[in-house]
Amino acid sequence: MNTIKLKSMLEQFYIEDIGDSDLSSEFLFPETMIGELDIVAKMDGIFCGKKVIEEGLHVVDQSSTVNCYVEDGHSIEKGTVIATAKGPIHSLLKSERVILNLIQRMSAIATETNRVVEKVRGTGTKICDTRKTMPGLRMLDKYAVRTGGGFNHRNGLYDAVMLKDNHIAFAGSITKAVETVKASLGHTVKIEVEIETFEQLQEAVGAKVDIIMFDNCTPEIIAEWRQIVPDTIITEASGMITNDTIRAYAESGVDYISLGYLTHSVKALDISANIKNSTK
């Protein structure tokens, strides 16, 4: 994770939340009053967000001290104390909500990713994410997927070519679209093509693309069609994939399964922050 980028993100999040001042805390507590904050899991899962806790507290107040007891990717149970911080109470209270919002989401993504990874274990198929991330949080969302044992698809429109039905329709054909892109594309960038029919598959293989995505195809169809895909082309399945069918998709022999729901509809893992008085 890019720490410089994380700090910049956190600064913007705090500017949004704190504004000019925290009216509740700054008028209630003197700057000299020291407190302790415990971050505690209220659900079982996979933790993700250690650096968010550490950097998040220090962005607000460099004098705060932080001890994280759980590493990213480790299991947590209800009641686990994830981290403890000590510093001015008004600083801890300014920090807690932003930090909790982020680590609850990241831990939920890591937890769900890990659950899916376990479902396909032994098949050789890798689980990856999509671009269906929360705007502004893509770096954290994708880091959480990796923490849960998954892999990242392209980070954005800029680091890989992915030709979907609309691209192909306007270009005229898969062959024409690939030829046009290859004429201008740098040699280090991969080209992925989305297919739904056997004819499209044949054309994509003939165009020598780098990755073929089987979109909205059944596991049985994928297993059959994969036979004409050379080993030099990576295969991916996406669409129509549920918890009940994901093992069958993995057993079809695809290299990757991409799942948008890992990031677009995950439910936050419940984590709380408890603050108590302390001494200097």
Backbone torsions as a table, in degrees:
resi	resn	phi	psi	omega
1	MET	NA	138.4	179.9
2	ASN	-78.7	106.0	-176.4
3	THR	-65.3	-37.1	178.5
4	ILE	-60.9	-44.8	178.7
5	LYS	-66.3	-39.2	179.3
6	LEU	-60.7	-45.9	179.5
7	LYS	-59.9	-41.8	179.0
8	SER	-63.6	-41.8	177.6
9	MET	-61.5	-46.1	-178.5
10	LEU	-62.5	-39.7	177.4
11	GLU	-58.1	-44.1	179.4
12	GLN	-66.2	-38.7	179.0
13	PHE	-64.1	-40.8	179.7
14	TYR	-71.4	-35.3	176.1
15	ILE	-60.8	-41.2	178.0
16	GLU	-64.2	-42.4	-171.8
17	ASP	-84.4	-42.3	-176.0
18	ILE	-85.2	-34.9	-177.0
19	GLY	63.8	-128.6	179.2
20	ASP	-80.7	-30.7	-179.9
21	SER	-171.6	162.3	174.3
22	ASP	-93.1	98.5	-174.6
23	LEU	-63.4	-30.6	-177.4
24	SER	-71.9	-45.5	-171.6
25	SER	-88.3	-42.9	-173.1
26	GLU	-67.2	-31.4	179.0
27	PHE	-84.3	-15.5	-176.0
28	LEU	-96.7	-38.9	-174.6
29	PHE	-115.0	135.0	174.2
30	PRO	-71.5	155.6	-178.5
31	GLU	-62.2	-23.6	-177.2
32	THR	-82.9	-8.9	-178.2
33	MET	-79.5	120.1	-176.8
34	ILE	-99.2	143.0	178.5
35	GLY	-137.0	171.3	176.1
36	GLU	-122.7	140.9	-179.3
37	LEU	-122.3	125.6	174.1
38	ASP	-106.3	128.9	174.1
39	ILE	-99.6	118.2	-167.9
40	VAL	-126.0	134.1	176.5
41	ALA	-73.5	136.5	175.7
42	LYS	-111.8	2.4	177.1
43	MET	-144.6	158.2	172.8
44	ASP	-77.0	149.3	176.8
45	GLY	170.4	-161.8	176.1
46	ILE	-109.6	125.8	-177.8
47	PHE	-81.0	142.9	174.1
48	CYS	-150.4	129.4	175.9
49	GLY	132.1	22.5	-179.2
50	LYS	-56.9	-46.0	-177.7
51	LYS	-67.8	-31.0	176.8
52	VAL	-63.2	-41.6	178.5
53	ILE	-63.8	-49.5	-176.1
54	GLU	-64.4	-50.4	-177.8
55	GLU	-73.0	-34.2	-178.3
56	GLY	-62.9	-41.6	178.3
57	LEU	-69.8	-38.4	-177.0
58	HIS	-75.9	-26.6	175.6
59	VAL	-61.9	-38.2	179.9
60	VAL	-79.1	-40.5	-176.3
61	ASP	-153.9	110.8	-179.0
62	GLN	-64.7	-20.0	-177.4
63	SER	-78.4	-14.0	-180.0
64	SER	-68.3	143.4	175.5
65	THR	-110.2	142.9	-175.3
66	VAL	-131.0	134.3	172.3
67	ASN	-124.3	114.5	176.4
68	CYS	-97.8	129.8	-176.3
69	TYR	-101.7	-9.0	-177.4
70	VAL	-124.8	132.2	177.9
71	GLU	-86.9	153.2	175.5
72	ASP	-57.3	135.1	178.8
73	GLY	93.1	-6.8	179.6
74	HIS	-89.4	152.2	179.9
75	SER	-73.6	143.8	173.1
76	ILE	-127.4	151.7	177.1
77	GLU	-117.8	161.6	175.7
78	LYS	-55.2	126.3	-179.3
79	GLY	99.5	-10.7	179.0
80	THR	-64.5	129.0	173.1
81	VAL	-84.0	110.8	-175.1
82	ILE	-78.9	-41.0	-177.6
83	ALA	-158.0	157.6	174.7
84	THR	-131.0	135.4	178.2
85	ALA	-125.5	151.3	177.9
86	LYS	-134.5	133.6	-179.5
87	GLY	174.1	-174.0	176.7
88	PRO	-55.3	133.9	-176.0
89	ILE	-58.5	-41.1	-177.0
90	HIS	-66.5	-28.8	177.1
91	SER	-72.2	-41.3	178.7
92	LEU	-62.7	-40.7	-179.2
93	LEU	-70.0	-31.6	175.3
94	LYS	-67.8	-32.5	-172.7
95	SER	-82.4	-34.0	-161.8
96	GLU	-60.2	-42.5	-171.9
97	ARG	-68.7	-43.6	179.1
98	VAL	-62.1	-45.5	-179.8
99	ILE	-61.5	-47.3	-179.3
100	LEU	-61.8	-44.0	179.7
101	ASN	-55.9	-41.2	-176.9
102	LEU	-75.0	-47.7	-175.7
103	ILE	-72.8	-26.5	174.8
104	GLN	-65.7	-42.2	179.0
105	ARG	-69.2	-46.7	-178.1
106	MET	-62.6	-42.0	179.5
107	SER	-67.2	-34.9	177.2
108	ALA	-65.5	-42.8	178.5
109	ILE	-63.9	-44.7	178.9
110	ALA	-62.6	-39.9	-179.2
111	THR	-65.3	-47.1	-179.1
112	GLU	-67.3	-40.2	178.1
113	THR	-61.1	-44.7	179.6
114	ASN	-61.8	-38.7	179.1
115	ARG	-62.5	-42.6	-179.5
116	VAL	-70.1	-41.3	178.2
117	VAL	-57.0	-41.1	178.8
118	GLU	-65.0	-32.5	-179.5
119	LYS	-65.7	-29.8	-176.9
120	VAL	-105.3	6.5	-177.1
121	ARG	-55.6	136.8	178.5
122	GLY	93.3	-10.9	-178.2
123	THR	-90.1	-20.9	-175.7
124	GLY	89.6	-8.2	178.9
125	THR	-82.1	138.3	179.5
126	LYS	-101.3	145.0	177.4
127	ILE	-96.0	134.1	177.4
128	CYS	-136.8	166.5	-178.1
129	ASP	-92.4	-168.2	176.8
130	THR	-136.7	-170.6	175.1
131	ARG	-85.0	6.6	-179.3
132	LYS	-82.6	61.5	-179.5
133	THR	-105.9	168.0	176.8
134	MET	-73.4	125.1	178.8
135	PRO	-52.0	131.4	-178.7
136	GLY	90.5	-15.6	-176.2
137	LEU	-116.8	14.3	-173.1
138	ARG	-58.6	-42.9	-179.7
139	MET	-58.6	-42.3	-178.7
140	LEU	-72.6	-41.1	178.6
141	ASP	-60.0	-46.7	-177.1
142	LYS	-71.7	-34.0	174.3
143	TYR	-62.3	-40.4	-179.9
144	ALA	-64.1	-37.1	176.4
145	VAL	-62.0	-44.9	178.2
146	ARG	-63.2	-38.9	179.2
147	THR	-61.2	-35.0	179.9
148	GLY	-80.7	-0.1	178.2
149	GLY	100.8	4.2	178.8
150	GLY	-92.3	-174.8	180.0
151	PHE	-126.0	160.2	-178.9
152	ASN	-97.7	135.5	168.5
153	HIS	-76.9	-165.3	178.6
154	ARG	-60.6	149.7	-179.0
155	ASN	-77.9	-29.3	-179.2
156	GLY	-166.4	-166.8	179.5
157	LEU	-71.8	-12.1	-168.9
158	TYR	-94.4	-14.7	-171.5
159	ASP	-113.4	2.8	173.7
160	ALA	-163.3	153.7	176.3
161	VAL	-95.2	129.9	175.8
162	MET	-131.4	109.4	-176.1
163	LEU	-96.0	112.5	-179.6
164	LYS	-102.6	-175.5	-174.0
165	ASP	-57.6	-39.0	-179.5
166	ASN	-68.1	-40.0	176.9
167	HIS	-60.4	-46.3	-176.0
168	ILE	-66.8	-40.0	-179.7
169	ALA	-61.8	-43.3	-179.1
170	PHE	-74.2	-31.2	179.8
171	ALA	-75.8	-26.9	179.5
172	GLY	110.5	-32.0	178.1
173	SER	-171.1	165.6	176.1
174	ILE	-62.8	-44.8	-178.9
175	THR	-58.3	-47.4	-178.6
176	LYS	-65.0	-42.3	-179.5
177	ALA	-62.6	-45.5	-178.7
178	VAL	-65.9	-44.1	179.6
179	GLU	-60.8	-41.4	-178.5
180	THR	-66.4	-43.8	-179.9
181	VAL	-67.2	-43.9	-178.4
182	LYS	-61.3	-28.8	-178.1
183	ALA	-65.4	-23.6	-177.3
184	SER	-119.4	-12.2	-171.6
185	LEU	-79.8	144.3	173.7
186	GLY	-66.5	153.4	-172.8
187	HIS	-73.4	-12.3	-178.0
188	THR	-92.3	-4.3	-174.9
189	VAL	-99.7	133.2	-178.2
190	LYS	-87.3	155.1	178.3
191	ILE	-117.5	124.3	175.8
192	GLU	-113.1	141.2	178.9
193	VAL	-125.8	134.8	177.8
194	GLU	-90.7	129.9	179.5
195	ILE	-129.6	153.7	178.1
196	GLU	-131.5	-14.2	-178.8
197	THR	-124.7	162.1	179.6
198	PHE	-66.2	-34.8	178.7
199	GLU	-64.4	-40.9	177.4
200	GLN	-64.8	-39.0	177.9
201	LEU	-60.3	-47.5	179.5
202	GLN	-59.5	-41.4	-179.4
203	GLU	-67.3	-39.8	179.4
204	ALA	-65.5	-40.0	177.2
205	VAL	-63.8	-43.0	179.3
206	GLY	-64.2	-30.8	180.0
207	ALA	-80.1	-5.0	178.1
208	LYS	57.2	50.9	176.1
209	VAL	-73.2	168.6	-179.4
210	ASP	-86.8	-34.6	-176.0
211	ILE	-139.0	136.6	173.7
212	ILE	-116.0	125.3	176.2
213	MET	-100.5	121.6	172.4
214	PHE	-83.3	106.5	-174.8
215	ASP	-100.3	124.0	177.8
216	ASN	56.9	39.2	176.7
217	CYS	-108.1	149.5	178.4
218	THR	-76.3	158.8	177.4
219	PRO	-58.2	-36.4	-179.2
220	GLU	-65.4	-42.6	178.6
221	ILE	-64.7	-43.5	-179.5
222	ILE	-61.3	-45.2	-179.9
223	ALA	-59.3	-38.2	179.9
224	GLU	-72.7	-47.8	-175.2
225	TRP	-70.5	-27.7	-179.7
226	ARG	-58.9	-22.2	-176.2
227	GLN	-62.5	-22.7	-179.1
228	ILE	-99.3	1.3	-179.6
229	VAL	-89.9	120.6	179.3
230	PRO	-67.1	158.6	-178.5
231	ASP	-63.9	-18.4	-179.4
232	THR	-74.7	-12.8	-179.3
233	ILE	-106.9	126.3	177.5
234	ILE	-76.3	140.8	178.8
235	THR	-112.9	148.3	-177.7
236	GLU	-142.9	143.3	175.3
237	ALA	-115.3	141.8	178.5
238	SER	-155.1	150.3	177.6
239	GLY	87.5	140.8	177.9
240	MET	64.3	18.2	-175.7
241	ILE	-102.9	124.9	-178.5
242	THR	-121.9	174.9	176.7
243	ASN	-59.8	-32.1	-177.8
244	ASP	-77.8	-24.8	-174.6
245	THR	-108.4	-8.0	-171.6
246	ILE	-63.0	-34.5	178.5
247	ARG	-64.7	-39.7	178.9
248	ALA	-64.7	-38.4	177.3
249	TYR	-64.2	-41.8	179.3
250	ALA	-63.6	-38.7	-179.2
251	GLU	-73.8	-8.3	175.6
252	SER	-72.0	-15.9	176.9
253	GLY	101.2	5.2	179.2
254	VAL	-67.5	152.6	-179.8
255	ASP	-76.0	-37.9	-176.5
256	TYR	-135.8	149.3	167.3
257	ILE	-122.3	122.2	179.6
258	SER	-101.3	133.7	-174.0
259	LEU	-128.7	111.9	179.0
260	GLY	-69.2	-30.1	-174.2
261	TYR	-70.0	-14.3	176.6
262	LEU	-57.5	-30.1	-177.2
263	THR	-120.6	-24.1	-173.7
264	HIS	-90.5	-14.2	-177.8
265	SER	-143.8	25.2	-179.7
266	VAL	-73.3	146.9	178.6
267	LYS	-96.9	130.2	-175.4
268	ALA	-55.3	139.5	172.9
269	LEU	-79.2	129.3	-173.4
270	ASP	-72.9	117.8	177.9
271	ILE	-136.1	136.9	-176.6
272	SER	-121.1	166.1	176.3
273	ALA	-125.2	127.1	179.6
274	ASN	-117.7	126.6	-177.1
275	ILE	-112.9	138.6	177.9
276	LYS	-136.7	156.8	178.2
277	ASN	-66.8	151.9	177.4
278	SER	-143.1	-168.3	175.0
279	THR	-119.0	165.5	-178.3
280	LYS	-63.8	NA	NA
